[in-house]
Amino acid sequence: MAHSIQRVHFVELNAKLNTLETKPVFPQYGTPLLATILKQRGYEVQIYLEGVSNMDLEQIARCDVICMPVFAPAHNKVKALVERLRKHAPCLPIIMGGPHVCLYTETVLEMCDYAVRCEGDEALPELLDCLAAGGDVRRVQGISFIEQGQVVHTPDRPPPFIPSVTPDMTLIEGFDRAARGVGRRRIVNTLQTSRGCTFRCRFCPTSRLFGGVYRNRDIDSIVAEIRAKLAYNPFFFVVDNSFLSNRERTAELLRRLAREQLGAHLIIFERHEIGKDTELLQLMRRAGVRCIIVGIESLSDANLRSYNKEQTTHKVRRSIESILEHDIHVIGTFVMGADGDTPQSGAEITQFVLETGISPNLFVMHDVEEDESRKLLIPLDRRFRTYYRRSDPTNTDYLDYGTGNFVTYFPRHMRPTTLQRSVLEVYRQLFSHRNTLRRMLARNPFASVFGVDHGFSMRRLNDVIGRVVDDYYLAYLEQVEQGLYDGDDLVQERLDSLRRLPLPRPLDEGVDHRRFLVASSIFAVPGLIRLWRQDRRRQTEAASVALAADPT
């Protein structure tokens, strides 16, 4: 049956923590991209972004179809909004997509009419066209839905080429208010130059999310997007999982950016091996790459082997030293809670970060794989979720805690409470006011600016997480671990007798502390001035070189 579709609304909700107005304008990259693709195909499109847009229910529902990206920590907020929408406009079609839908499709099928479980660049427009024409949606590859009480999964869709489209941020309701005038908000520019990754680290879902295929985007469209977004902010967070998987193509992009001298500062993700490529590091610096996020993950080589990381701590340290020598800052990501981790692991991470001078991001170990035929990093019988499903299969309150900051399983050599305290303690030490303010003196201007901003942001996040832990979550962990450990070692025989776990309470909405935002704005000023002067000097040098090469 045909369904008239002209107006499409996207609704993007945040996790329960850190959702208030002081946060930057930071939508997922895919939402504005998909909205722009639909706009170019003739649809009337509007994005409602929580924290930026007017989230009035009647206004949101004034459309022909609603599209909602879903990720685990926002699942229950999406569920609550859907319940309200169903009461207000029961016939309004709802389509869901995003990482959570791809990985755990059946958890959303009761909430929506259709789930897009792949990249939506081609699947979403095709689905909308099919619905508008009254066609057979079974012909649309990469979607799932319930028909006559039965779950239907259409065949997987081949991964698409990356669209040569600049996402139109003005499609976000309230974006102009946030980006301009008195009281303007900070806009976090995002950029995509590739999709996928050629590596297969065991804890990373990238291969499943992007069909196991690595693709590069058209360089002209990348440059065009940078030009379009520079008015909002010169800093760009590049969302690629691996910026360098195609070295030749990456070098071509970097040479183009170096020639253009756009004034953009790029933050990219890349493996530690980039530290061995002196030629590319020099090119990155000229092209505006100011920071590389390196997946260090662990300081235990045994853990790294179990992750299939294909690296050692010694090699990582040498690579980081090389990157820093090229005046490029490093953010190191770590995870804690693997079988090889002990209570001492947190102190080792703290020492490593202080010695190297990098900025850290630390997460609690997770494993999205559920196929027991594969060797799981966290066996199913050690995941809280396994026992929650037995206690109440319909309850999803536990998804609130899937932010990477909370312990949601039984570690092998640390009690859940020990791991939870350890993560908070690492952040408390590394992001003390003293350590953050020392970043102001960093030789690298970008490291000074970012170090201050990142330091206050992480201190604020740790404060928010710590309040939840202290108020009720630590007591909950003490309850569920009771009787299962001998010291800090999990006793498998005792775990085997476990049948159910009490469900955690729904996570309270977090409070964003304005004082940290004010502090970071003030103390980042000296670094911003130095960075501006550095950019002006480089632009002058580049102009001189160009003039010498072509006096006419």
DOFI-234929 format. One record per residue (C-alpha): x, y, z; residue in three letters. Coordinates in pm, whole numbers, plus 50000, padded with zeros to 5 digits. Example, Ala and Ser with C-alpha at 12.3 -4.5 7.8 and 13.67 -1.06 7.14 Angstrom:
<pts>
512304955050780ALA
513674989450714SER
</pts>
This chain:
<pts>
500005000050000MET
501425033949897ALA
502175059050171HIS
502585095450074SER
506045106550188ILE
507285141750140GLN
508445154050479ARG
511055133650672VAL
512185141251026HIS
515345127551187PHE
515415126251567VAL
518725120951746GLU
518795115952124LEU
521815116252354ASN
522815092052625ALA
521415099752969LYS
524735113653089LEU
526025147452971ASN
522965158252775THR
522345193652898LEU
522695226552714GLU
526345233452800THR
527535205252576LYS
528855213852228PRO
526785208951913VAL
528035174351823PHE
525665153351606PRO
526655119451477GLN
528205123251131TYR
525695100350962GLY
522545119051057THR
523235151850867PRO
524725131450581LEU
521605110050534LEU
519355140350578ALA
521275158950306THR
521075129050070ILE
517295128350113LEU
517065165850064LYS
518925162749734GLN
516395136249629ARG
513535160849677GLY
512365153150032TYR
511645180450287GLU
513985172250573VAL
514505184350929GLN
516805171051203ILE
515875173451571TYR
519025170851782LEU
518545168452157GLU
520225196952339GLY
520085219352031VAL
516615216751879SER
513135223852006ASN
512035188552098MET
508305195952102ASP
506495163252032LEU
503795178351812GLU
506385196151599GLN
508515164751565ILE
505505144051459ALA
504445168851190ARG
505915147650908CYS
505315116750695ASP
508035094650843VAL
510505096351133ILE
514085083051116CYS
515955076751440MET
519625067151485PRO
520075044851789VAL
523095036852001PHE
522965015752316ALA
523115042452593PRO
520235061552429ALA
518075030752366HIS
515685036452656ASN
515255073352576LYS
514405063852219VAL
511965037852351LYS
510225063752571ALA
509925088452283LEU
508495061652055VAL
505815053552312GLU
504795090152316ARG
504845092151935LEU
502695060851902ARG
500045076652124LYS
500195110151945HIS
500445097351585ALA
499845059751580PRO
500095056551200CYS
503365075651163LEU
506045052051022PRO
509265049951225ILE
512575038351077ILE
515635031351293MET
519295027051209GLY
522775032051349GLY
525385010651529PRO
523044995551788HIS
520544985651519VAL
523284969451312CYS
524694949451604LEU
521484941251792TYR
518734944451534THR
516044925051717GLU
516234947752023THR
514564976051825VAL
512064957851605LEU
509224961651856GLU
509844999351859MET
509915006851488CYS
508344997251157ASP
511654991550979TYR
515254987551093ALA
518094996450856VAL
520884973750973ARG
523544986050727CYS
524965019150606GLU
521935039450511GLY
523235060050218ASP
521435037949964GLU
519145016550181ALA
517185044950342LEU
516305063850019PRO
515365030949853GLU
513135021450146LEU
511385055250143LEU
510875053649767ASP
509475018449803CYS
507045028850076LEU
505915059149875ALA
505275037649570ALA
503565009649761GLY
506274985049653GLY
507454952849815ASP
509864962350095VAL
511244926950088ARG
513144937849780ARG
515054964049981VAL
518334948450090GLN
519724953950439GLY
516514960250633ILE
514514941250895SER
510894943151010PHE
508094922951167ILE
505394909450938GLU
502444889651072GLN
504334883251394GLY
507434870151217GLN
510804887551197VAL
511924893450840VAL
515564900450754HIS
516114909250388THR
519484899150236PRO
522534919350332ASP
523354949150112ARG
526844953549960PRO
528644983250121PRO
528105015149915PRO
530645040149788PHE
531065069950019ILE
528775097749891PRO
530415129549761SER
528045149949971VAL
528745177650223THR
526345172850516PRO
524105203250554ASP
524275212450922MET
521565238750882THR
519055210350849LEU
519355207351228ILE
516495226751384GLU
518055253551604GLY
521505250951446PHE
521555287251331ASP
520635298651683ARG
523415277551832ALA
526105286351578ALA
525685324051550ARG
525125354951754GLY
525315361652127VAL
525645330052333GLY
526775309252035ARG
527695273252109ARG
530835255052011ARG
530345234751693ILE
532295202351675VAL
533105197551307ASN
533205161551191THR
534665148650867LEU
534795115050692GLN
537535105750442THR
537155067750451SER
535075039450593ARG
536065006450744GLY
539394992450857CYS
541774966250720THR
542544952651070PHE
540374929151275ARG
540844937651641CYS
538594914151836ARG
536804939752051PHE
536084963751763CYS
532734962251575PRO
534014982251274THR
534124952151041SER
530474943651110ARG
529334979751090LEU
530964985950751PHE
530624952150584GLY
534294942850621GLY
535214965950330VAL
537564996050337TYR
536695025250107ARG
538125059950039ASN
536075091049968ARG
536515114049669ASP
539185139849757ILE
537435169549593ASP
534365163649811SER
536545162150125ILE
538105195850045VAL
534675210449967ALA
533325198850304GLU
536245213950493ILE
535715247050317ARG
532005246550398ALA
532535239750769LYS
535515262150841LEU
533155290650927ALA
531945270951229TYR
535285259251368ASN
538805252751227PRO
539075220351426PHE
537835188351258PHE
537265154851425PHE
537865129151148VAL
535525099851216VAL
537425074251005ASP
538275042651197ASN
541615041551018SER
542855072450833PHE
545815054250678LEU
544595020250561SER
545215030750200ASN
548595048350225ARG
548795059749864GLU
545335075349870ARG
545945091150211THR
549225106450090ALA
547385120949790GLU
544785136650020LEU
547445150750252LEU
549395166149962ARG
546185182649841ARG
545445196850187LEU
549035209050221ALA
548725227649890ARG
545345242449973GLU
546455256450313GLN
542855258050430LEU
543735264450793GLY
541925233250919ALA
543255213951219HIS
542545176751193LEU
542235150951468ILE
542445115651324ILE
542345079251433PHE
545315057751336GLU
547275027851459ARG
550685031851617HIS
552485020851297GLU
552165056251164ILE
555015065251399GLY
557425045551178LYS
556465064550863ASP
558555096450886THR
557625108150537GLU
553915105950605LEU
554225122350948LEU
555955152150788GLN
553235153950526LEU
550535151550793MET
552015180650981ARG
552055202350667ARG
548475191950585ALA
547095202850923GLY
546965170151119VAL
547425181951476ARG
546495151251676CYS
546425113451627ILE
544225090951839ILE
546205058851885VAL
544585026752011GLY
547125016252275ILE
544414996052455GLU
546714978152703SER
550244978352844LEU
550164940352868SER
551504922552560ASP
549454892052657ALA
546304913252647ASN
547324928252313LEU
547724893452165ARG
544284883752292SER
542864915152126TYR
544564906351794ASN
546134941151800LYS
549374930251625GLU
551504953451840GLN
553654953852154THR
553954980052425THR
557604986352333HIS
556704993351970LYS
553825015852072VAL
556025036552302ARG
558625041752028ARG
555915051551778SER
554395076652019ILE
557805092652073GLU
558195095851696SER
554765111651650ILE
555415136751928LEU
558805145551776GLU
556915156351463HIS
554935181451669ASP
551725161051648ILE
549825154951970HIS
548715119952074VAL
545565107852244ILE
546035072352369GLY
542955050552419THR
543045023052680PHE
540644996152798VAL
540704979553140MET
539174947253259GLY
540704920753031ALA
541644887053176ASP
545264898353199GLY
544434929653399ASP
544864932553775THR
544314960854024PRO
547854972453937GLN
546914978953571SER
545435013153644GLY
548625025253813ALA
550655013453511GLU
548445033253272ILE
548755064153491THR
552545061653494GLN
552725055853118PHE
550595086453042VAL
552595109053273LEU
555895096953127GLU
554905101352762THR
552865133352796GLY
549955120252587ILE
546275126652658SER
544415095152770PRO
540955081152712ASN
540145051052928LEU
537195027552888PHE
535914996553061VAL
536434964952855MET
533514954452633HIS
532774927352377ASP
529974931852121VAL
530414896751978GLU
527804871452095GLU
528604841551873ASP
529904815052114GLU
531494795751826SER
534134823151828ARG
536554828952112LYS
534884856852309LEU
536904882152505LEU
534154882052766ILE
532324848452778PRO
528554851252786LEU
528374836053134ASP
530404865453268ARG
528194892653118ARG
525514907953338PHE
523274910153033ARG
522994872053016THR
521424870953361TYR
519254901653307TYR
517584884153015ARG
516724855353243ARG
515364878553511SER
513214899553276ASP
513674895552898PRO
511734927452826THR
513644950553060ASN
516354971552894THR
517344994653182ASP
520844979653176TYR
521524995352835LEU
521755029453005ASP
525115018153142TYR
526605008852804GLY
528675040752778THR
532055024052829GLY
532355039653176ASN
530545013453385PHE
531484977553466VAL
528834954253325THR
530464919753360TYR
532544898253594PHE
536304903853531PRO
538624874153578ARG
541154889753817HIS
539314919853956MET
536034922854132ARG
533594945553943PRO
533884970554229THR
537694969854206THR
537634976553833LEU
535065004253869GLN
537105021854138ARG
540325017253939SER
538965034553628VAL
537715064153832LEU
541025066554017GLU
543055067553693VAL
540955096753571TYR
541105113953909ARG
544905113353910GLN
545525121353544LEU
542955149253526PHE
543765167253847SER
543655205053817HIS
547435205553850ARG
548025181653560ASN
545485199353339THR
546925233953400LEU
550415220853327ARG
549155214852973ARG
549085252552923MET
552895251352913LEU
553115224452644ALA
555585233152367ARG
553055223152101ASN
550295250052090PRO
547655224851987PHE
548625202152277ALA
548215232152504SER
544735240752376VAL
543495205152353PHE
545155194052676GLY
543335220552876VAL
539955214852709ASP
540255176952723HIS
541465177953083GLY
538525198053213PHE
536085177753001SER
537365144753136MET
537375157753492ARG
533745167953445ARG
532875134053296LEU
534625116153581ASN
532705137453827ASP
529395128053662VAL
530275090853649ILE
531615092254004GLY
528355106454137ARG
526395077553986VAL
528895052254118VAL
528935067154467ASP
525155072054485ASP
524085037054389TYR
526055017954124TYR
528945007254347LEU
526464993354598ALA
524794974654312TYR
528134959554202LEU
528854948954560GLU
525524931054560GLN
526014911854234VAL
529634901554303GLU
528834888354650GLN
530114852854699GLY
531584849154348LEU
535174859654420TYR
538054846754625ASP
539924878954692GLY
540094895054345ASP
539864861954154ASP
536574849954004LEU
535664814554109VAL
534174797653801GLN
532384770554000GLU
530464796754194ARG
529614815653876LEU
528274783553721ASP
525594782353990SER
524414817853919LEU
520994818853755ARG
519774854753765ARG
520874889653862LEU
518774918453996PRO
518334944953730LEU
520044978553787PRO
517915009153840ARG
517455031753535PRO
520345055853506LEU
519585091053625ASP
520065119553380GLU
523565133753427GLY
524365169453524VAL
526765189353310ASP
528895211653530HIS
529165246053380ARG
532195255653590ARG
534375231253395PHE
533265246253063LEU
534085281353184VAL
537475270353318ALA
538475253052994SER
537475283852792SER
539635306653007ILE
542755285353040PHE
542825275252672ALA
543255311552560VAL
547105312852580PRO
547375281652365GLY
544845295052114LEU
546885326852072ILE
550055306552016ARG
548255283951769LEU
546905314151576TRP
550375329151554ARG
551805295951437GLN
549165293251164ASP
549825328651044ARG
553555321551027ARG
552995289650826ARG
550625307050587GLN
553185334450527THR
555905308550465GLU
553655289350223ALA
552825321250034ALA
556515329550003SER
557295295149865VAL
554445297949614ALA
555615332549504LEU
559185320249457ALA
557955291249246ALA
555735313649028ASP
556785350749040PRO
554015360048794THR
</pts>
